[in-house]
Amino acid sequence: MGSYYFIFDIFGYVNSFLLIIYSILSIIVFKISEKKVLKIIAFYLLFSFCFDSITRLYIYFLYKNLTEQYLSIFIKIVFRLGELLILGYLINRYWLKSKAAWFLIGLSSMYLLYDLFTYKAKGFLNYDANAQTAVNVLLIGLIVVNLLKQLKIGKEFSVTNQILSMVFLAYFSIHLVYTVIQNFIINQSFADKSFALFYSSYVLLHIVYYTALGFILFRNLKKPQLKL
């Protein structure tokens, strides 16, 4: 990507630095908060920090080797699987409480596992992130159902619930667009500038997303520790 790669690199370092801060905040949440939902968000941020660190090590030591590009797909699939299980548990255990949702989460998890064990056979340039796309669609669907549930039953939901739902909905809706686009461009030829700007905006999406989650944790630490 030549001279444009530094844009992506800068955003990547900013994201990694912020995840370190949010991880420290998450540890504090584990120690002093009694809100289970906040603890799950804290665990999710720690989980994201761990995979970001793994990805950064991959970029430094292995990225130049084309064979090791398969490892990048492996990392992405495993991360999406963990993300689905963490957020799927949060949404359904504390908000939806639906047996059908558990079934769909389990089905999507198996689809990701199938993708994990078969992606090499497809070849790097022919890989389509269909399982990851399906997971995004499922999470969007669960969040939308949760929001509709809040409107229909007339029960008062916490502000944290509502804010988290909107943050998740915005992130996974935009992320779905990126996933679909990546499926089309992975084996296409584009200018270095286009690739750099595309993936820089992708990292910027994560910076905004993690910042929103970190702000929610920080905001709730300043409130009385009631059950959430």
Backbone torsions as a table, in degrees:
resi	resn	phi	psi	omega
1	MET	NA	3.7	171.9
2	GLY	53.7	-134.0	-172.8
3	SER	-70.7	-12.6	-178.4
4	TYR	-89.8	-10.9	-176.4
5	TYR	-63.3	-28.0	-176.5
6	PHE	-61.5	-27.3	179.5
7	ILE	-63.7	-49.6	177.6
8	PHE	-61.9	-40.7	-177.9
9	ASP	-62.7	-43.4	-179.3
10	ILE	-62.9	-47.8	178.5
11	PHE	-60.8	-37.7	179.2
12	GLY	-63.3	-43.7	178.7
13	TYR	-66.6	-39.0	177.7
14	VAL	-61.9	-44.3	179.2
15	ASN	-61.8	-44.0	-179.9
16	SER	-64.2	-41.9	179.6
17	PHE	-63.6	-44.2	179.8
18	LEU	-65.2	-36.5	178.4
19	LEU	-64.7	-32.0	175.2
20	ILE	-62.5	-45.8	179.1
21	ILE	-62.4	-45.1	-178.7
22	TYR	-67.7	-28.7	177.8
23	SER	-68.6	-41.0	176.2
24	ILE	-62.4	-43.4	177.0
25	LEU	-61.4	-38.5	-180.0
26	SER	-64.8	-39.4	177.6
27	ILE	-63.4	-39.5	177.0
28	ILE	-63.0	-41.3	178.6
29	VAL	-60.0	-43.4	179.0
30	PHE	-60.0	-34.8	-174.9
31	LYS	-80.6	-36.6	-170.3
32	ILE	-116.3	-13.5	-177.4
33	SER	-95.4	144.8	175.8
34	GLU	-106.0	1.9	-178.6
35	LYS	-82.1	116.4	-175.0
36	LYS	-65.6	-38.0	179.5
37	VAL	-62.8	-42.2	178.3
38	LEU	-63.4	-37.8	179.0
39	LYS	-65.4	-35.5	177.8
40	ILE	-68.0	-41.0	176.3
41	ILE	-63.0	-40.5	177.7
42	ALA	-61.9	-43.3	178.0
43	PHE	-63.2	-39.5	178.9
44	TYR	-62.4	-41.4	178.1
45	LEU	-67.6	-38.4	175.3
46	LEU	-64.5	-41.4	176.5
47	PHE	-59.9	-44.6	179.3
48	SER	-64.9	-39.0	178.6
49	PHE	-62.4	-42.8	-179.9
50	CYS	-61.4	-44.3	-178.9
51	PHE	-73.2	-30.7	174.8
52	ASP	-64.7	-40.0	178.1
53	SER	-64.6	-42.1	178.1
54	ILE	-62.5	-43.5	179.1
55	THR	-62.3	-41.1	179.8
56	ARG	-65.2	-38.9	175.7
57	LEU	-64.5	-39.1	177.7
58	TYR	-61.0	-45.1	-178.9
59	ILE	-62.0	-41.4	-177.7
60	TYR	-69.0	-41.5	-168.3
61	PHE	-106.5	-22.3	-170.3
62	LEU	-126.4	-14.5	-168.1
63	TYR	-63.1	-27.8	-177.1
64	LYS	-70.8	-17.8	-179.3
65	ASN	-92.0	117.4	-177.2
66	LEU	-59.0	-36.6	179.4
67	THR	-59.2	-35.9	-176.8
68	GLU	-78.4	-4.2	175.3
69	GLN	-64.5	-24.0	174.6
70	TYR	-62.6	-30.8	179.2
71	LEU	-65.3	-33.0	178.9
72	SER	-64.5	-38.3	177.0
73	ILE	-66.7	-42.0	178.5
74	PHE	-57.7	-46.0	-179.4
75	ILE	-61.9	-43.4	-178.8
76	LYS	-63.4	-43.5	-178.0
77	ILE	-65.9	-44.5	179.9
78	VAL	-62.9	-39.9	178.1
79	PHE	-63.3	-44.8	-179.9
80	ARG	-63.5	-35.1	177.6
81	LEU	-64.8	-47.9	178.4
82	GLY	-62.8	-40.3	179.1
83	GLU	-62.6	-43.6	178.5
84	LEU	-60.9	-45.3	-177.7
85	LEU	-67.2	-40.6	-178.8
86	ILE	-68.8	-53.4	-176.6
87	LEU	-74.7	-32.9	175.8
88	GLY	-63.1	-40.9	176.5
89	TYR	-63.2	-45.1	179.9
90	LEU	-59.3	-52.1	-175.2
91	ILE	-63.8	-43.7	-174.5
92	ASN	-85.9	-34.3	-178.0
93	ARG	-70.6	-38.7	-173.4
94	TYR	-107.3	-17.0	-176.1
95	TRP	-119.2	-62.1	-175.2
96	LEU	-77.3	-50.5	-178.3
97	LYS	57.7	53.8	-176.6
98	SER	-119.0	132.0	177.3
99	LYS	-67.5	-34.9	178.5
100	ALA	-62.8	-37.4	179.3
101	ALA	-65.6	-40.9	176.6
102	TRP	-59.1	-40.9	-179.8
103	PHE	-62.9	-45.2	-179.0
104	LEU	-67.1	-37.3	177.1
105	ILE	-64.4	-43.3	177.8
106	GLY	-64.1	-40.4	179.5
107	LEU	-64.9	-42.9	178.8
108	SER	-66.7	-35.1	177.2
109	SER	-63.4	-42.1	178.2
110	MET	-66.3	-35.0	177.3
111	TYR	-64.2	-42.2	176.9
112	LEU	-64.3	-40.4	178.2
113	LEU	-64.2	-39.8	176.1
114	TYR	-60.5	-44.0	178.1
115	ASP	-61.9	-38.1	-178.3
116	LEU	-64.0	-36.9	-176.4
117	PHE	-90.7	-6.3	-176.0
118	THR	-123.6	-5.4	-172.1
119	TYR	-64.1	-30.9	-178.9
120	LYS	-66.9	-33.7	-178.6
121	ALA	-65.6	-25.0	-178.3
122	LYS	-79.4	-21.5	-175.1
123	GLY	88.6	146.4	-174.4
124	PHE	-61.3	-43.7	-176.3
125	LEU	-77.4	-15.0	179.8
126	ASN	-103.3	5.9	-178.0
127	TYR	-74.2	129.8	174.6
128	ASP	-116.1	129.4	-177.1
129	ALA	-83.6	56.2	-176.9
130	ASN	-66.4	-39.1	-180.0
131	ALA	-66.0	-40.2	178.4
132	GLN	-66.9	-35.5	175.9
133	THR	-64.4	-42.7	179.6
134	ALA	-62.3	-38.6	178.9
135	VAL	-64.6	-43.1	177.2
136	ASN	-59.8	-44.0	179.7
137	VAL	-62.7	-42.4	179.6
138	LEU	-62.3	-47.9	-178.7
139	LEU	-63.4	-39.8	176.1
140	ILE	-60.5	-44.4	179.6
141	GLY	-61.5	-44.0	179.7
142	LEU	-63.1	-40.3	-179.1
143	ILE	-67.9	-42.3	178.9
144	VAL	-62.3	-43.0	178.2
145	VAL	-61.6	-39.5	178.4
146	ASN	-62.4	-43.1	179.3
147	LEU	-65.7	-40.2	178.1
148	LEU	-65.8	-36.1	178.1
149	LYS	-62.0	-39.8	178.9
150	GLN	-62.6	-35.7	-178.5
151	LEU	-76.1	-33.8	-171.8
152	LYS	-82.6	-44.1	-169.5
153	ILE	-82.3	-8.7	176.0
154	GLY	72.4	10.3	178.9
155	LYS	-87.1	141.7	-179.6
156	GLU	-78.5	120.0	177.2
157	PHE	-100.4	153.9	-178.3
158	SER	-67.3	153.4	177.7
159	VAL	-61.5	-37.3	178.7
160	THR	-60.7	-42.7	176.4
161	ASN	-56.9	-48.5	-176.9
162	GLN	-65.9	-43.5	-179.5
163	ILE	-65.2	-45.2	178.3
164	LEU	-59.6	-42.8	179.5
165	SER	-60.1	-43.3	-179.6
166	MET	-68.9	-38.3	178.0
167	VAL	-64.4	-46.4	178.5
168	PHE	-62.1	-43.7	-178.6
169	LEU	-62.2	-45.2	179.9
170	ALA	-63.9	-45.7	-176.7
171	TYR	-64.7	-52.0	-174.8
172	PHE	-71.4	-26.3	175.1
173	SER	-67.2	-46.4	178.5
174	ILE	-68.7	-40.0	-179.7
175	HIS	-63.1	-33.9	177.0
176	LEU	-60.1	-41.1	178.6
177	VAL	-62.5	-44.4	178.6
178	TYR	-62.5	-41.7	-179.2
179	THR	-62.7	-43.0	179.2
180	VAL	-64.9	-43.2	179.9
181	ILE	-63.1	-41.7	179.7
182	GLN	-61.6	-34.1	177.7
183	ASN	-62.1	-30.6	-178.3
184	PHE	-85.6	-32.1	-171.3
185	ILE	-98.8	-5.7	-172.7
186	ILE	-59.6	-31.7	-179.2
187	ASN	-117.5	25.0	178.1
188	GLN	-105.2	164.4	179.7
189	SER	-105.0	118.8	179.8
190	PHE	-131.5	161.5	178.2
191	ALA	-65.6	150.5	179.4
192	ASP	-56.8	-39.2	-179.1
193	LYS	-61.9	-41.6	-179.4
194	SER	-63.8	-44.7	178.5
195	PHE	-62.9	-45.2	-177.4
196	ALA	-62.5	-44.4	-179.4
197	LEU	-68.6	-37.9	179.4
198	PHE	-62.1	-51.3	-177.2
199	TYR	-74.7	-25.2	174.0
200	SER	-66.6	-41.3	177.9
201	SER	-67.1	-30.9	177.2
202	TYR	-65.3	-43.6	177.2
203	VAL	-67.4	-38.4	178.5
204	LEU	-60.4	-37.1	176.2
205	LEU	-57.8	-43.6	180.0
206	HIS	-68.9	-36.0	177.4
207	ILE	-60.1	-47.1	179.7
208	VAL	-64.7	-41.7	-177.9
209	TYR	-63.3	-51.8	-179.0
210	TYR	-66.8	-33.1	177.1
211	THR	-64.3	-40.7	178.3
212	ALA	-62.6	-43.5	179.0
213	LEU	-67.0	-40.5	177.9
214	GLY	-63.4	-38.8	178.8
215	PHE	-65.2	-38.8	178.5
216	ILE	-62.5	-42.0	177.3
217	LEU	-62.3	-48.5	-178.1
218	PHE	-62.3	-42.8	-178.7
219	ARG	-61.7	-39.8	-176.9
220	ASN	-79.5	-21.8	176.1
221	LEU	-66.4	-24.4	-178.2
222	LYS	-86.0	-2.9	-178.2
223	LYS	-102.5	163.8	174.2
224	PRO	-57.8	140.4	-175.5
225	GLN	-81.7	81.8	176.7
226	LEU	-96.7	161.9	179.7
227	LYS	-68.2	134.0	-178.7
228	LEU	-119.3	NA	NA
